Amino acid sequence: MSNEKIPYKIYLEESEMPRAWYNLRADMKNKPAPLLNPETLKPMTEKELSKVFCEELVRQELDEDTAYFEIPEEIRNFYKMYRPAPLVRAYCLEEKLGTPAKIYYKFEGNNTSGSHKLNSAIAQAYYAKKQGLKGVTTETGAGQWGTALSMACSYFDLDCKVFMVKCSYEQKPFRREVMRTYGASVTPSPSTETEVGKKILAAHPGTTGSLGCAISEAVEKAVNTEGYRYVLGSVLNQVLLHQSVIGLEAKAALDKYGVKPDIIIGCAGGGSNLGGLISPFMGEKIRGEADYKFIAVEPASCPSFTRGKYAYDYCDTGMVCPLSKMYTLGSDFIPAPNHSGGLRYHGMNPILSQLYEDGLMEAVSVKQTEVFEAAEQFARVEGILPAPESSHAIKIAIDEAMKCKETGEEKTILFGLTGTGYFDMMAYEKFHDGKMTDYVPSDEELEASLKKLPKV
Amino acid sequence: MSNEKIPYKIYLEESEMPRAWYNLRADMKNKPAPLLNPETLKPMTEKELSKVFCEELVRQELDEDTAYFEIPEEIRNFYKMYRPAPLVRAYCLEEKLGTPAKIYYKFEGNNTSGSHKLNSAIAQAYYAKKQGLKGVTTETGAGQWGTALSMACSYFDLDCKVFMVKCSYEQKPFRREVMRTYGASVTPSPSTETEVGKKILAAHPGTTGSLGCAISEAVEKAVNTEGYRYVLGSVLNQVLLHQSVIGLEAKAALDKYGVKPDIIIGCAGGGSNLGGLISPFMGEKIRGEADYKFIAVEPASCPSFTRGKYAYDYCDTGMVCPLSKMYTLGSDFIPAPNHSGGLRYHGMNPILSQLYEDGLMEAVSVKQTEVFEAAEQFARVEGILPAPESSHAIKIAIDEAMKCKETGEEKTILFGLTGTGYFDMMAYEKFHDGKMTDYVPSDEELEASLKKLPKV
C-alpha cells in the first residue's frame, strides 16, 4: 500500500479496541522462572502472594497458559476515555532526517497521567475494588505511575498511598499536586513511616532513594494495614499483561494498513512499556509467523540488560519482596539521580529477561545528554514534548533511521512514545543550560552490588 | 439515534477534517465595527495594518464577505500532527451528576502547547514565513499562546520573541522552558526592553502585568525590528477565523451521529476559543437554519461582557494598537492576578461583542474558587486535568446539567475544553490548601477605568 494513503495518525474505532489482554507467556518456549519465597526459596504460592497482592492479580501473575484474558467491561469503559492511543506516522521526523525509513510511534501520553501507566493502574484498581479492599499502596519513580494510580483509585473510590522516590519528589513538585487533585497521599521515600525506610535512611543517609527502596516501603505499609494491598506499576508479569493493550492496538492499526515493522524499539526500566508494546509481535516471532528485530533501550546510568546479570534477586532494596529471576544490577544498587526516574530500577521484568537471555531481543544503553538531544529534535518537528524516559526510544529510533539513510534501506521502525515531559521541565532546563551530566557506573560499583546477589 | 451508539470519543477521519476556515462575518447581519486608526479615527487601511501584521493576515482581518478561506496544505499537514481533536461524550460526568443531560466537550488539549492556541499559531507563522519575514513578536498570558507560537515558529524556522505577562511568568516557570525547547526567547512583561514597558513600570511600579500591556510591548518591538511583524493569539478576527476549525470539527463530529446541541458553552478571555467553537453553529442560527443557546463564561475578576461597555477602546494598555469596538473594561484596567492568565484581558473580540450586543449570545461570570471546584470534579471522573481557563466552561456546563436534573430535561450540552492544566499546579495547590481568593472588582474600580475610554 502506498505511503500516501497512511494518515498521520491512525486511530482505531472503539469497536476495534482489544477486548482481551494477551499473555505472551502462553507462547514462550522457555517460560520465565517462578518467583521464589525469600525464606524457603520455593516458588511462591497463590496464597503467599495474596497477602501482598490482590487475588485476581495473583492469578494473572502466575498464569503461564492462558493466552488471552478478557478485559472486564468496567476497565474497557475507562479505556474508552483515553484510548485508543494514536499510532503516529512520523512524517515530519522522517523528512527532517532525510531518511528513507518509515517511522511510526505508538503515543501513550494523551492522558493526565502522561504515560502508558494508566493501562495497568485502572486494571489493578478495578481488581482491588472488586475484592472489597479499602485502598492500595504503591511506589512511584518519575511520578507517572503514582499519578496513574491516583486517577484510577479516584475513579473507583479507593484510598491511595504513594511512596515517591525522593529525587523525583524534589525534581517534580507539581506531580504531587496532580496526585492530590485525585485525592492520593504522597510520601517521599525513603521515609520514616516504615521500618524499612528507617533502616535504609540509617544505612544511606542523604540518599535520594530508588524505586527498589520505595517498593519496600509500600509493601510494608500494605501488609501492615487492614484492607490494603500493594500494587506495582512495572516489573511484574501482570503489568505486562495489562500493557499488552499497547502492542495489540499498535498491531491492529498497522495491520489495517498492511504495514509490518522491521524494528520495534522501547525504553526499558522495569519493562512495562517495552513488554506491552512488543508482546503480540514477539508472540508471532516465537510462533514462527513473522520476524522482527526488538531493541530495548536503557539508561547508561542504570544498565540492567547490558551490564547486569541474569540471576535470582530481590525486587526491592529492603528485601521484603519475593525473589525474581531477572537481569539485575543487584537490589543494593542505587542509581545516580538522573532525569528518567521511571527507568531507575535495578532489575527487569522476568518475561523480558528470559526473552533477552534466549536471544530474542537486543538491548542498548544510552547516555542522558544524547537522549535529551534526541528529545528536543523530536519535539521541534513532531510537536510532542516527550518524557525523558520515552526519549531513550526516540534516540535509538533516530539512530536506526540514520543507518537506513546510509544504506538506503526503507525499513519500517516502530517505537513506543510512552509519555510526555510536561513535568520534566527542570531536566530540560538543565539540558538547555548545559548542566546535564552523564553518569555511568564504574565496573567496581556494579561488581560490588552484584556480589551481594542472593545465593539461590 | 440511541446513546449506546455514540462512542466515548468521536474522531474524524483525516479526510473529514475541514479544508477551509469559516468566516462568520460573511453571514452576520450587523457586521462588527471596523478597527480605527488611533490618530485619524478613520478605519484602518490594509496598508496601515501591514506595518504591524503580516499581509495575508491583514486581508483575513478585514474581509467581511468571503465565507470560506481555504486552509493551505502546509497548515493542513501540521494540523494532521495533532488534529482532529476528539469530541468527547462525557458519559462519566453525566453518571456522576445523575443528570439526564447529554454532555459533550471538544477537547483541544492534546498537543504540547496544551490548548487550542496552536490552531492559529501555525497559520500565523505560515503566513509570516510566506512573506519572507525573519521572525515574529507576541505576548502570552497563561503561556499557552506563547508555547503554541514557539512550536509553530520552530516548525517553519522563524525567530520568536515572546513577552509573557509577569504574573504568569512567575506562576509558571516551566512554561518558559517549554518555549525555550522550541527555541523562543521569553521576556517577563512589563519589561525595560521597550519604551512602553518602561512607561507602564513607572506608572504602576510592582505591577504583575496584563495581556494589554504585553501586547503593547510586543507591537513596539515588532514595528522597530527589521523583518519582524507582530502576531496575536486572540481578540482579532483573523484568530477567530483560524479557530473556526474547532467548531467545524465539532459540528462534523456531531452531525455524523445526528446530534444537535441545545446549549453551547465556551470560556471567554479575548474570545479565540469561544468564537472558534460557536462560529459554524452561530452561522446556522443567523441564517435561521437552527437555534442554539450560546453562553460565554468569563472570570468575575475580569468581566468584559457582563460588566463592561460596548465602545471603541484601545486593544492594549500602551495605546499603540488600533481602536476596536468591543465589550471592554477600559484599556487601563489591570485585572487582579488570578489563575486564569489566558482570560485576563480587558476587551473582547469585535465579532463576539457585536453578537452579544445583538442578543445572539448570553454571558455569565464565575468566581475562581467555584471554577476550581468544577475542575477537580471533572478531573476525577473524566480523567483530564483541565486548565483553569477551560474550567470556566466546565463550571457552567455542570450548572446547566444540574438544571436538567431538576427539570428532567434531556438537553444536549456542548462545551469547549480548551486545554490542560499541567502548568497550573501552583494554582491547584492554592486551591487544595484553601488559599484561593475570589477577587471581584468594585463598581468604583470599573467606573474609573471606563471613564478613560477614548472619545470616538
Interface residues (C-beta under 8 A of the other chain):
Chain A: P7 Y8 K9 Y11 E13 E14 N77 K80 M81 Y82 V88 Y91 C92 N110 N111 T112 G114 M151 S154 Y155 P173 F174 E177 V178 R180 T181 Y182 G183 E376 A379 R380 V381 E382 G383 I384 L385 T420 Y422 F423 M425 M426 Y428 E429 H432
Chain B: P7 Y8 K9 Y11 E13 E14 N77 K80 M81 Y82 V88 Y91 C92 N110 N111 T112 G114 M151 S154 Y155 P173 F174 E177 V178 R180 T181 Y182 G183 E376 A379 R380 V381 E382 G383 I384 L385 T420 Y422 F423 M425 M426 Y428 E429 H432
